[in-house]
Amino acid sequence: MPIQGTKIEENRLDWLTNGEANESLEDAGNELILSDEDVVRFQVGEIFTHMPKEEVENRLESMKEEADKKLERLEEEKESILAQMTELKKIMYGKFKDAINLEED
């Protein structure tokens, strides 16, 4: 697989991982809305700590914003890589015609 193909695959895996994390943050936020507790457990690293519900809401919101920004950046990287791959394919097919196959299997 060409280098650009490897980059696009890494990008896809990062996007999936971050998408799942983003969904988990969304689920946690929804659960928090349903909770009527003033103090809730929140994971910090490998431990859980008791925190005020409002502070956890703020942290979840900021974590979700960061995840959204990262997903946006990954999408931009993907588009850039795909554009580069398209340009390289044009050059290679122009040079080698049908003697080369650059399509993914």
N, CA, C and O atoms as a GROMACS GRO file, in nm:
protein
  420
    1MET      N    1   0.085  -0.118   0.000
    1MET     CA    2   0.000   0.000   0.000
    1MET      C    3   0.090   0.124   0.000
    1MET      O    4   0.186   0.129   0.076
    2PRO      N    5   0.060   0.224  -0.084
    2PRO     CA    6   0.145   0.342  -0.089
    2PRO      C    7   0.141   0.420   0.042
    2PRO      O    8   0.053   0.400   0.126
    3ILE      N    9   0.239   0.507   0.058
    3ILE     CA   10   0.249   0.586   0.181
    3ILE      C   11   0.122   0.665   0.206
    3ILE      O   12   0.072   0.668   0.318
    4GLN      N   13   0.068   0.731   0.101
    4GLN     CA   14  -0.055   0.808   0.118
    4GLN      C   15  -0.169   0.717   0.162
    4GLN      O   16  -0.252   0.757   0.243
    5GLY      N   17  -0.174   0.595   0.108
    5GLY     CA   18  -0.276   0.500   0.147
    5GLY      C   19  -0.265   0.463   0.294
    5GLY      O   20  -0.365   0.447   0.363
    6THR      N   21  -0.142   0.451   0.341
    6THR     CA   22  -0.118   0.422   0.482
    6THR      C   23  -0.165   0.539   0.568
    6THR      O   24  -0.227   0.520   0.672
    7LYS      N   25  -0.135   0.661   0.523
    7LYS     CA   26  -0.178   0.779   0.598
    7LYS      C   27  -0.330   0.787   0.605
    7LYS      O   28  -0.385   0.820   0.710
    8ILE      N   29  -0.396   0.756   0.495
    8ILE     CA   30  -0.542   0.764   0.494
    8ILE      C   31  -0.601   0.657   0.586
    8ILE      O   32  -0.704   0.681   0.650
    9GLU      N   33  -0.538   0.540   0.592
    9GLU     CA   34  -0.586   0.434   0.681
    9GLU      C   35  -0.566   0.474   0.828
    9GLU      O   36  -0.654   0.452   0.911
   10GLU      N   37  -0.450   0.531   0.860
   10GLU     CA   38  -0.426   0.579   0.996
   10GLU      C   39  -0.527   0.687   1.032
   10GLU      O   40  -0.581   0.688   1.143
   11ASN      N   41  -0.553   0.776   0.939
   11ASN     CA   42  -0.650   0.883   0.960
   11ASN      C   43  -0.788   0.825   0.987
   11ASN      O   44  -0.860   0.871   1.076
   12ARG      N   45  -0.825   0.723   0.909
   12ARG     CA   46  -0.957   0.660   0.926
   12ARG      C   47  -0.970   0.596   1.064
   12ARG      O   48  -1.073   0.607   1.129
   13LEU      N   49  -0.863   0.528   1.108
   13LEU     CA   50  -0.865   0.466   1.240
   13LEU      C   51  -0.874   0.570   1.351
   13LEU      O   52  -0.949   0.553   1.447
   14ASP      N   53  -0.797   0.679   1.338
   14ASP     CA   54  -0.805   0.789   1.435
   14ASP      C   55  -0.946   0.847   1.438
   14ASP      O   56  -1.000   0.874   1.545
   15TRP      N   57  -1.004   0.865   1.320
   15TRP     CA   58  -1.137   0.923   1.311
   15TRP      C   59  -1.239   0.834   1.381
   15TRP      O   60  -1.325   0.882   1.454
   16LEU      N   61  -1.229   0.701   1.358
   16LEU     CA   62  -1.321   0.608   1.423
   16LEU      C   63  -1.305   0.610   1.574
   16LEU      O   64  -1.404   0.614   1.648
   17THR      N   65  -1.180   0.608   1.620
   17THR     CA   66  -1.153   0.610   1.764
   17THR      C   67  -1.207   0.737   1.828
   17THR      O   68  -1.272   0.732   1.932
   18ASN      N   69  -1.179   0.851   1.765
   18ASN     CA   70  -1.226   0.978   1.820
   18ASN      C   71  -1.377   0.991   1.809
   18ASN      O   72  -1.440   1.054   1.894
   19GLY      N   73  -1.434   0.934   1.706
   19GLY     CA   74  -1.580   0.935   1.693
   19GLY      C   75  -1.646   0.857   1.805
   19GLY      O   76  -1.748   0.899   1.860
   20GLU      N   77  -1.587   0.743   1.840
   20GLU     CA   78  -1.639   0.662   1.951
   20GLU      C   79  -1.625   0.738   2.083
   20GLU      O   80  -1.716   0.736   2.166
   21ALA      N   81  -1.511   0.803   2.103
   21ALA     CA   82  -1.490   0.881   2.224
   21ALA      C   83  -1.591   0.995   2.231
   21ALA      O   84  -1.645   1.026   2.338
   22ASN      N   85  -1.617   1.057   2.118
   22ASN     CA   86  -1.713   1.167   2.112
   22ASN      C   87  -1.853   1.118   2.148
   22ASN      O   88  -1.925   1.185   2.221
   23GLU      N   89  -1.890   1.001   2.099
   23GLU     CA   90  -2.019   0.942   2.133
   23GLU      C   91  -2.027   0.911   2.282
   23GLU      O   92  -2.131   0.932   2.345
   24SER      N   93  -1.918   0.861   2.340
   24SER     CA   94  -1.915   0.831   2.483
   24SER      C   95  -1.935   0.959   2.565
   24SER      O   96  -2.006   0.958   2.665
   25LEU      N   97  -1.871   1.068   2.522
   25LEU     CA   98  -1.888   1.195   2.591
   25LEU      C   99  -2.033   1.243   2.581
   25LEU      O  100  -2.089   1.294   2.678
   26GLU      N  101  -2.091   1.225   2.465
   26GLU     CA  102  -2.232   1.263   2.446
   26GLU      C  103  -2.322   1.181   2.537
   26GLU      O  104  -2.413   1.235   2.600
   27ASP      N  105  -2.297   1.049   2.544
   27ASP     CA  106  -2.375   0.962   2.631
   27ASP      C  107  -2.360   1.002   2.777
   27ASP      O  108  -2.458   1.005   2.852
   28ALA      N  109  -2.237   1.031   2.818
   28ALA     CA  110  -2.212   1.072   2.956
   28ALA      C  111  -2.287   1.201   2.988
   28ALA      O  112  -2.345   1.215   3.095
   29GLY      N  113  -2.286   1.295   2.894
   29GLY     CA  114  -2.359   1.420   2.913
   29GLY      C  115  -2.509   1.397   2.927
   29GLY      O  116  -2.574   1.459   3.010
   30ASN      N  117  -2.563   1.306   2.846
   30ASN     CA  118  -2.706   1.274   2.854
   30ASN      C  119  -2.740   1.208   2.987
   30ASN      O  120  -2.843   1.238   3.047
   31GLU      N  121  -2.654   1.118   3.032
   31GLU     CA  122  -2.676   1.053   3.162
   31GLU      C  123  -2.672   1.155   3.275
   31GLU      O  124  -2.749   1.147   3.371
   32LEU      N  125  -2.582   1.251   3.262
   32LEU     CA  126  -2.568   1.354   3.364
   32LEU      C  127  -2.694   1.440   3.371
   32LEU      O  128  -2.736   1.480   3.479
   33ILE      N  129  -2.752   1.468   3.256
   33ILE     CA  130  -2.876   1.547   3.252
   33ILE      C  131  -2.987   1.474   3.328
   33ILE      O  132  -3.067   1.536   3.398
   34LEU      N  133  -2.992   1.342   3.313
   34LEU     CA  134  -3.095   1.262   3.378
   34LEU      C  135  -3.071   1.246   3.528
   34LEU      O  136  -3.163   1.215   3.603
   35SER      N  137  -2.948   1.266   3.570
   35SER     CA  138  -2.912   1.248   3.711
   35SER      C  139  -2.968   1.362   3.795
   35SER      O  140  -2.965   1.478   3.755
   36ASP      N  141  -3.019   1.327   3.914
   36ASP     CA  142  -3.066   1.431   4.005
   36ASP      C  143  -2.973   1.447   4.125
   36ASP      O  144  -3.011   1.503   4.227
   37GLU      N  145  -2.852   1.396   4.111
   37GLU     CA  146  -2.751   1.408   4.216
   37GLU      C  147  -2.680   1.543   4.203
   37GLU      O  148  -2.661   1.593   4.092
   38ASP      N  149  -2.641   1.602   4.316
   38ASP     CA  150  -2.563   1.727   4.314
   38ASP      C  151  -2.414   1.699   4.297
   38ASP      O  152  -2.341   1.780   4.242
   39VAL      N  153  -2.371   1.582   4.345
   39VAL     CA  154  -2.232   1.541   4.335
   39VAL      C  155  -2.230   1.408   4.260
   39VAL      O  156  -2.304   1.316   4.294
   40VAL      N  157  -2.144   1.399   4.158
   40VAL     CA  158  -2.137   1.277   4.078
   40VAL      C  159  -1.992   1.228   4.070
   40VAL      O  160  -1.899   1.303   4.098
   41ARG      N  161  -1.976   1.103   4.032
   41ARG     CA  162  -1.842   1.047   4.015
   41ARG      C  163  -1.792   1.082   3.876
   41ARG      O  164  -1.866   1.074   3.778
   42PHE      N  165  -1.665   1.120   3.868
   42PHE     CA  166  -1.604   1.159   3.741
   42PHE      C  167  -1.466   1.096   3.734
   42PHE      O  168  -1.388   1.104   3.829
   43GLN      N  169  -1.436   1.033   3.620
   43GLN     CA  170  -1.307   0.966   3.605
   43GLN      C  171  -1.199   1.067   3.569
   43GLN      O  172  -1.212   1.142   3.472
   44VAL      N  173  -1.093   1.067   3.649
   44VAL     CA  174  -0.976   1.149   3.623
   44VAL      C  175  -0.858   1.052   3.616
   44VAL      O  176  -0.814   0.999   3.718
   45GLY      N  177  -0.808   1.030   3.496
   45GLY     CA  178  -0.702   0.930   3.479
   45GLY      C  179  -0.759   0.792   3.503
   45GLY      O  180  -0.852   0.750   3.435
   46GLU      N  181  -0.704   0.723   3.601
   46GLU     CA  182  -0.750   0.587   3.631
   46GLU      C  183  -0.839   0.579   3.753
   46GLU      O  184  -0.882   0.471   3.792
   47ILE      N  185  -0.868   0.694   3.815
   47ILE     CA  186  -0.951   0.692   3.936
   47ILE      C  187  -1.080   0.770   3.914
   47ILE      O  188  -1.091   0.852   3.823
   48PHE      N  189  -1.176   0.744   4.000
   48PHE     CA  190  -1.300   0.820   4.001
   48PHE      C  191  -1.298   0.911   4.122
   48PHE      O  192  -1.254   0.871   4.230
   49THR      N  193  -1.346   1.032   4.103
   49THR     CA  194  -1.352   1.127   4.213
   49THR      C  195  -1.493   1.187   4.216
   49THR      O  196  -1.560   1.194   4.114
   50HIS      N  197  -1.535   1.231   4.332
   50HIS     CA  198  -1.665   1.296   4.345
   50HIS      C  199  -1.649   1.443   4.314
   50HIS      O  200  -1.562   1.511   4.370
   51MET      N  201  -1.734   1.493   4.225
   51MET     CA  202  -1.727   1.633   4.183
   51MET      C  203  -1.868   1.689   4.174
   51MET      O  204  -1.964   1.614   4.154
   52PRO      N  205  -1.880   1.821   4.188
   52PRO     CA  206  -2.012   1.882   4.168
   52PRO      C  207  -2.062   1.860   4.025
   52PRO      O  208  -1.984   1.865   3.930
   53LYS      N  209  -2.189   1.836   4.012
   53LYS     CA  210  -2.250   1.806   3.883
   53LYS      C  211  -2.220   1.916   3.780
   53LYS      O  212  -2.190   1.886   3.665
   54GLU      N  213  -2.228   2.041   3.822
   54GLU     CA  214  -2.205   2.153   3.730
   54GLU      C  215  -2.062   2.152   3.675
   54GLU      O  216  -2.041   2.179   3.557
   55GLU      N  217  -1.966   2.121   3.762
   55GLU     CA  218  -1.826   2.115   3.716
   55GLU      C  219  -1.806   2.002   3.616
   55GLU      O  220  -1.734   2.018   3.516
   56VAL      N  221  -1.868   1.888   3.641
   56VAL     CA  222  -1.858   1.775   3.549
   56VAL      C  223  -1.922   1.812   3.415
   56VAL      O  224  -1.869   1.778   3.309
   57GLU      N  225  -2.037   1.880   3.419
   57GLU     CA  226  -2.101   1.924   3.294
   57GLU      C  227  -2.007   2.013   3.214
   57GLU      O  228  -1.994   1.997   3.092
   58ASN      N  229  -1.940   2.106   3.282
   58ASN     CA  230  -1.846   2.196   3.214
   58ASN      C  231  -1.728   2.119   3.155
   58ASN      O  232  -1.687   2.145   3.042
   59ARG      N  233  -1.676   2.025   3.232
   59ARG     CA  234  -1.563   1.945   3.182
   59ARG      C  235  -1.603   1.861   3.061
   59ARG      O  236  -1.530   1.853   2.962
   60LEU      N  237  -1.720   1.798   3.070
   60LEU     CA  238  -1.767   1.717   2.957
   60LEU      C  239  -1.787   1.803   2.833
   60LEU      O  240  -1.753   1.761   2.722
   61GLU      N  241  -1.841   1.923   2.851
   61GLU     CA  242  -1.863   2.013   2.738
   61GLU      C  243  -1.730   2.051   2.674
   61GLU      O  244  -1.718   2.051   2.551
   62SER      N  245  -1.630   2.083   2.756
   62SER     CA  246  -1.500   2.121   2.699
   62SER      C  247  -1.432   2.001   2.633
   62SER      O  248  -1.367   2.017   2.530
   63MET      N  249  -1.446   1.882   2.690
   63MET     CA  250  -1.390   1.762   2.630
   63MET      C  251  -1.458   1.733   2.496
   63MET      O  252  -1.392   1.693   2.400
   64LYS      N  253  -1.588   1.754   2.489
   64LYS     CA  254  -1.662   1.732   2.365
   64LYS      C  255  -1.619   1.832   2.258
   64LYS      O  256  -1.604   1.796   2.142
   65GLU      N  257  -1.599   1.958   2.298
   65GLU     CA  258  -1.552   2.059   2.202
   65GLU      C  259  -1.415   2.022   2.146
   65GLU      O  260  -1.391   2.034   2.026
   66GLU      N  261  -1.325   1.975   2.234
   66GLU     CA  262  -1.193   1.932   2.189
   66GLU      C  263  -1.204   1.814   2.092
   66GLU      O  264  -1.136   1.811   1.990
   67ALA      N  265  -1.290   1.719   2.124
   67ALA     CA  266  -1.309   1.602   2.037
   67ALA      C  267  -1.366   1.644   1.902
   67ALA      O  268  -1.325   1.592   1.798
   68ASP      N  269  -1.460   1.738   1.903
   68ASP     CA  270  -1.517   1.788   1.777
   68ASP      C  271  -1.410   1.856   1.692
   68ASP      O  272  -1.405   1.836   1.570
   69LYS      N  273  -1.324   1.935   1.756
   69LYS     CA  274  -1.216   2.003   1.683
   69LYS      C  275  -1.120   1.901   1.622
   69LYS      O  276  -1.075   1.916   1.509
   70LYS      N  277  -1.089   1.796   1.700
   70LYS     CA  278  -0.998   1.694   1.649
   70LYS      C  279  -1.060   1.620   1.531
   70LYS      O  280  -0.992   1.591   1.433
   71LEU      N  281  -1.189   1.589   1.540
   71LEU     CA  282  -1.257   1.523   1.428
   71LEU      C  283  -1.257   1.612   1.304
   71LEU      O  284  -1.238   1.563   1.192
   72GLU      N  285  -1.278   1.742   1.323
   72GLU     CA  286  -1.272   1.836   1.211
   72GLU      C  287  -1.134   1.836   1.146
   72GLU      O  288  -1.121   1.832   1.024
   73ARG      N  289  -1.031   1.841   1.231
   73ARG     CA  290  -0.893   1.842   1.182
   73ARG      C  291  -0.862   1.712   1.105
   73ARG      O  292  -0.798   1.716   1.000
   74LEU      N  293  -0.908   1.599   1.157
   74LEU     CA  294  -0.886   1.472   1.089
   74LEU      C  295  -0.958   1.469   0.955
   74LEU      O  296  -0.905   1.414   0.857
   75GLU      N  297  -1.077   1.526   0.949
   75GLU     CA  298  -1.151   1.530   0.823
   75GLU      C  299  -1.077   1.617   0.721
   75GLU      O  300  -1.071   1.582   0.603
   76GLU      N  301  -1.022   1.730   0.766
   76GLU     CA  302  -0.944   1.816   0.677
   76GLU      C  303  -0.819   1.745   0.626
   76GLU      O  304  -0.785   1.755   0.508
   77GLU      N  305  -0.751   1.672   0.716
   77GLU     CA  306  -0.633   1.595   0.676
   77GLU      C  307  -0.671   1.490   0.572
   77GLU      O  308  -0.599   1.470   0.473
   78LYS      N  309  -0.783   1.424   0.594
   78LYS     CA  310  -0.829   1.321   0.501
   78LYS      C  311  -0.853   1.381   0.363
   78LYS      O  312  -0.810   1.325   0.262
   79GLU      N  313  -0.921   1.494   0.359
   79GLU     CA  314  -0.949   1.560   0.230
   79GLU      C  315  -0.819   1.599   0.160
   79GLU      O  316  -0.808   1.585   0.038
   80SER      N  317  -0.722   1.648   0.236
   80SER     CA  318  -0.593   1.687   0.180
   80SER      C  319  -0.520   1.566   0.122
   80SER      O  320  -0.465   1.572   0.012
   81ILE      N  321  -0.520   1.456   0.197
   81ILE     CA  322  -0.452   1.334   0.151
   81ILE      C  323  -0.520   1.280   0.026
   81ILE      O  324  -0.453   1.240  -0.069
   82LEU      N  325  -0.653   1.280   0.025
   82LEU     CA  326  -0.726   1.231  -0.093
   82LEU      C  327  -0.696   1.317  -0.216
   82LEU      O  328  -0.684   1.265  -0.326
   83ALA      N  329  -0.686   1.448  -0.197
   83ALA     CA  330  -0.653   1.537  -0.309
   83ALA      C  331  -0.513   1.507  -0.361
   83ALA      O  332  -0.491   1.504  -0.482
   84GLN      N  333  -0.417   1.485  -0.269
   84GLN     CA  334  -0.280   1.451  -0.309
   84GLN      C  335  -0.279   1.318  -0.385
   84GLN      O  336  -0.210   1.305  -0.486
   85MET      N  337  -0.354   1.221  -0.334
   85MET     CA  338  -0.357   1.090  -0.399
   85MET      C  339  -0.416   1.101  -0.540
   85MET      O  340  -0.366   1.038  -0.633
   86THR      N  341  -0.520   1.180  -0.556
   86THR     CA  342  -0.581   1.200  -0.688
   86THR      C  343  -0.481   1.261  -0.784
   86THR      O  344  -0.470   1.218  -0.899
   87GLU      N  345  -0.408   1.361  -0.738
   87GLU     CA  346  -0.308   1.427  -0.823
   87GLU      C  347  -0.196   1.330  -0.861
   87GLU      O  348  -0.152   1.326  -0.976
   88LEU      N  349  -0.149   1.253  -0.763
   88LEU     CA  350  -0.044   1.155  -0.791
   88LEU      C  351  -0.091   1.047  -0.888
   88LEU      O  352  -0.014   1.003  -0.974
   89LYS      N  353  -0.216   1.004  -0.875
   89LYS     CA  354  -0.270   0.904  -0.968
   89LYS      C  355  -0.271   0.957  -1.110
   89LYS      O  356  -0.237   0.885  -1.204
   90LYS      N  357  -0.311   1.084  -1.127
   90LYS     CA  358  -0.312   1.144  -1.261
   90LYS      C  359  -0.173   1.142  -1.322
   90LYS      O  360  -0.155   1.108  -1.439
   91ILE      N  361  -0.073   1.179  -1.241
   91ILE     CA  362   0.065   1.181  -1.289
   91ILE      C  363   0.110   1.040  -1.327
   91ILE      O  364   0.167   1.019  -1.434
   92MET      N  365   0.085   0.944  -1.239
   92MET     CA  366   0.130   0.807  -1.262
   92MET      C  367   0.060   0.744  -1.382
   92MET      O  368   0.124   0.679  -1.464
   93TYR      N  369  -0.071   0.762  -1.393
   93TYR     CA  370  -0.144   0.707  -1.507
   93TYR      C  371  -0.100   0.776  -1.637
   93TYR      O  372  -0.096   0.713  -1.742
   94GLY      N  373  -0.068   0.906  -1.629
   94GLY     CA  374  -0.018   0.977  -1.747
   94GLY      C  375   0.115   0.920  -1.794
   94GLY      O  376   0.142   0.915  -1.914
   95LYS      N  377   0.196   0.878  -1.700
   95LYS     CA  378   0.329   0.826  -1.733
   95LYS      C  379   0.325   0.679  -1.774
   95LYS      O  380   0.391   0.639  -1.871
   96PHE      N  381   0.248   0.598  -1.701
   96PHE     CA  382   0.251   0.453  -1.721
   96PHE      C  383   0.126   0.397  -1.789
   96PHE      O  384   0.121   0.278  -1.818
   97LYS      N  385   0.028   0.479  -1.815
   97LYS     CA  386  -0.099   0.439  -1.879
   97LYS      C  387  -0.162   0.322  -1.803
   97LYS      O  388  -0.176   0.327  -1.680
   98ASP      N  389  -0.200   0.218  -1.874
   98ASP     CA  390  -0.268   0.105  -1.811
   98ASP      C  391  -0.172   0.001  -1.755
   98ASP      O  392  -0.216  -0.103  -1.705
   99ALA      N  393  -0.042   0.026  -1.762
   99ALA     CA  394   0.057  -0.070  -1.712
   99ALA      C  395   0.066  -0.066  -1.559
   99ALA      O  396   0.142  -0.143  -1.500
  100ILE      N  397  -0.008   0.021  -1.496
  100ILE     CA  398  -0.002   0.035  -1.351
  100ILE      C  399  -0.143   0.036  -1.294
  100ILE      O  400  -0.235   0.094  -1.354
  101ASN      N  401  -0.160  -0.026  -1.180
  101ASN     CA  402  -0.290  -0.027  -1.112
  101ASN      C  403  -0.272   0.038  -0.976
  101ASN      O  404  -0.202  -0.016  -0.890
  102LEU      N  405  -0.334   0.152  -0.956
  102LEU     CA  406  -0.320   0.225  -0.830
  102LEU      C  407  -0.445   0.221  -0.744
  102LEU      O  408  -0.453   0.288  -0.642
  103GLU      N  409  -0.541   0.144  -0.785
  103GLU     CA  410  -0.666   0.136  -0.708
  103GLU      C  411  -0.648   0.041  -0.591
  103GLU      O  412  -0.578  -0.060  -0.599
  104GLU      N  413  -0.715   0.075  -0.479
  104GLU     CA  414  -0.710  -0.011  -0.361
  104GLU      C  415  -0.793  -0.136  -0.386
  104GLU      O  416  -0.894  -0.131  -0.456
  105ASP      N  417  -0.748  -0.247  -0.330
  105ASP     CA  418  -0.821  -0.373  -0.347
  105ASP      C  419  -0.934  -0.383  -0.249
  105ASP      O  420  -1.006  -0.483  -0.248
   0.00000   0.00000   0.00000
